[in-house]
């Protein structure tokens, strides 16, 4: 499978697979975000998820895939720092703001800077039509956040801080998207990067979550929390792993933009699962996001 993936890099088949992986990642990333925001404290949820995927990835990293080349250790160290900061900012945002307000700001900030970063680092350039698509998608995303803000009835007292953390999180989404694309292209075997990334990335937040759990007066039962962690870990493999493979197979900027259709899926999850209010205006804004993604794809 590895040889086949490498053989289709930069081809039309690679482009089509990258498109499918980006859309899959969008849906699964919205599910992942809802898991972290849902029943349990976001710190505990993320700690359980990270711990689970770190343990699950370890056997593959140590015994299945080829070991990383020497230059990859510095890249893994950078990825560890970037992703740890990203997750800390995201947890702070989720603990201070409503999911349907915070999530669009995070996802709307990310693709714009990711496209710019891809141009600077990988020499990718969008056509005018694709930039129109980006503008359309961002208008839908930030419009959705504004609409949710105007009609928000809970957590208003912490909303300013939540939006600040959400914006900062979005910047780190762009940073890790670009950096991970560089990392997965820097090794001969993409699955070496993925296995070692997940193992290393599963170290920091479980430690924080354990300390937080022990300090709680009434901590939740471990069984449901750990179950959520395992489910989230499987989703993370396909979501984060899928988008990383997409950035190796095709353009980083396009993959980053297409992934942000996750905002549409997040709104649907917020409505159907988290019982948050939805209406025709939000449906129209979600359609605008989807239209932007289509324009980006057609314009390429």
N, C-alpha and C positions, 0 to 999 in steps of 0.2 A: 504493500500500500504506500509506503514511504517513497519508493522509486516512482510509482505512478503519480503521486502528488507533485514530486519535483519535476517530472516530465511535462506536466501541464502548466507550470508557472509561466505567466505572461501570454498564454494562449487563450483562444475563445472559450475552450472548455474550462480553463482555469477561471476565466471571468464569470462564467455561468455558475460554477461551483461556489466561487466567492460570493456571488449575489445570494445564492441560497443559504450559505452559511451566515451571512450578515442578517438576513431576515429571521432566520432561526434564532440567532443570538439576540435580536431585538425582542422577540417574544419571551425568550427564556430569561433575559435580563430583567424584564418587567416582573416576571414571576419571582425572580431572585430578590428584587427590591421589596416586593410585597411580603415575602417570607421574613426579611429582616425587619420590616416595619410592623408586621402583624401582631400575633398573640403575645410574644415575649419581648422583653427589653431588647432594643436593637444591639446593644453591646453583647448580650448573652447569645442572641441569635447569630450574630456574625462570628463570635468566638466558637460556637458549636459547628458552624459551617466550615470555617477555616481549619479547625482541628480535624474535622472529618476528611476534608479533601487533602490535607497534608499527609495524614496517615494512609489514605487510600493511594496517594501518588507515590509514596516512598518505595514500595516494592518494585514499581515500574522504573523509577529513577535509578535505583541501586542495582537492579538485577536484569532488567529487560532491555531498555534502550541503551545505545552507546553512551559512554561517559562524555561529558562536555570537554571541548577543547580548552586548553589553558586560558585563552583570552576570554572565555565565557564567564569565568568567576567574577571578574569586575562588573560584567553586565548584570549578572544575577544580584550582586550587591546593590547596584543602582536600582534594579527593579524592586528589591525588597524595601528599600527606603521610600521610593515613590508610592508604591502600593500601600504601605503602612500609613503614610501621611494621608493618602486618599481615603482610606477606610476610617481613620480617626475623624476626618472632616465630615464624612458622610454620616457617621454615627451621631456626631454632634448636631447635624442638620435634622436628622430624623427624630431625635429626642426633643427638638424644640419646635418643629413645625408639622403641619398636616401633610401627609404623603402626597396628595394630589397638587399641593402648592410647591413643595420642595422638589419633588422628582422632575417636573418639567424644567425648572431652572437649572438643575444639575445637567440634564440631558441637552438643554438648549445651548448652554455655554460651551459644552465639550466639542461638538462637531465643527463650529466655526474656527476655533483655535487649532483643532486637529488638521483641518484643511490647510491652514496657513503653515503649520509645522511640517506637513507632508510636502508642501511646496519648497520650503527652505531646506529640508533634509534630504528628500528623495527626488527633488526636481519635478514633482507632479504639478500640473497646472490644470485648473478647471476652465472649461469654455464659458462664454457669456451666458449661454442657456443653463449650464449647470449652476452658475452663481445665482441665476434667477431661481432655480430650484432650491438652493440653500436658503435664499432670502424667504421664499415661500414657506419652507419647512420651519425656519426660525420664527417667522411671524405666527405660525400656528402654535408652536411650542410656548413662546412667551405670552401669546394671547391667552392660551390655556391657563398659564400660571397667573396672569392678571385676573382672568375671570374667576378662578378659584379663590384668589385673594379677596376680591370684592365681595364674594358671597360666603366667605369663611366665617363660621360662628364659634369655632373653638381655637384655642392656642394663639389668640391674637397678641397676647402680652409678650410672647417670645418670638413673634413672627419676624421682626427685623433681624434678630440674631440668626434665626433659621435661614433667612434668605442670604445673609452674608456668608454663612457656612456653605450654603448650596452653591453660590457663585464660585467660591474657592474650590469646592469639590469638582465643579465643572472644569475648572482650569486644570486640575490634576487628572481628570478623565482624558483631556486632550494630551496631557503630558505622558500618561502611561500608554495611551493608544499609540502615539508616535514612537515612544521608547520601546515598547514591546514589539512593534513592527520591526524596528532596528534589530532587536535581540533575536527574534525568530529567524531573521534573514542572515544572522551572523554565524549560525551553526549549520553544519551539513545536514543534520537530521532534525526536522522541525519538532518531532516528538521528544527528542532529547530536551529541547527548550521547554516544552509544555510540562513534561514530567518533573523536571527539576524546579521549574517555576512554581508549580503547585505545592511541591514538598516544602520549598523554602518559604513560600508565601503563607504557609499554614502555621508559622511559628509565633508571631508577635501577638495577634489579637486574642488567641486562646488564653495567653498568660494574663492579659488585662481582664478578660471575661471571668477567669477563675477568681482573681482578686475581688472583682465586683460582686460575684456570686457569694463569696464568703463573707462579705461585709453587709449583705442584705439581711434585714430583720425577718422577712418572710420570703425566702427564696423559692422559686418555682420548682416543681418536680423535675428531676433530671431526665426521666424517661421521655416525655414529649419533647423536651428541649433537644435531647440528643437525636431523637428521630427526625426532628426538623433539620438538624445539622447534616444528617446523612442525605436527606432529600435535597437540601440546598447544595451539598457537595456534588451530587450527580448533575444537578442543573448547572452548576458553575463549570464543570468540565466541558459541557456542550456549549454553554454560553460564552464564557471567556475563551475557552479553547477554540471555539468556532470562529470567533472574530479575529483571534490571532492568526489562525490558518488563512482566513480571508485576506488579511493584510500581507501575507507572504505570496499568495497566489495572484493577487491583483493590486489595484491602487489603494493606498492607505486612506486617502481622503474620501473616496467613494464608499468604502466599507464603513468608515466612521459616520458618514451622513446617513446611510441606510440603516445602521444600527439604531439611530435615534427615532425610528418609527416605534421604538419601545415605549415612547410616551403615549401612543395610541393604546397599546396593550395595557399600559399601566393604568390609564383612565378607566378602561373596561374592567380591569381587576379591582380598582378602587370602588367601582360601582357594584359589580356583581358579588365580590367576595368581602370587601371591607365595608360595604353598605354605605358608601359615600355618595352624595347626591350628584346626579348627572342630568343634563337637559339638552334641548335642541341646539343651543349655542355651543355647548361643549362638543357635541357631535360634529357640528360644522367646523370647529377648530381642529378636531381630530382628522377630519377629511382634508383640511388644508395641509396638515403635516404629511399625510399619505401622498397628497398631490405633489408636494415638494420633493419627496423621495423619488416619485415617478419621473419628474422633470430632470432630476440629477441623472437618473439612469438613462433616459432617452437622450439627454444632451451630451452624453459621453460617446 
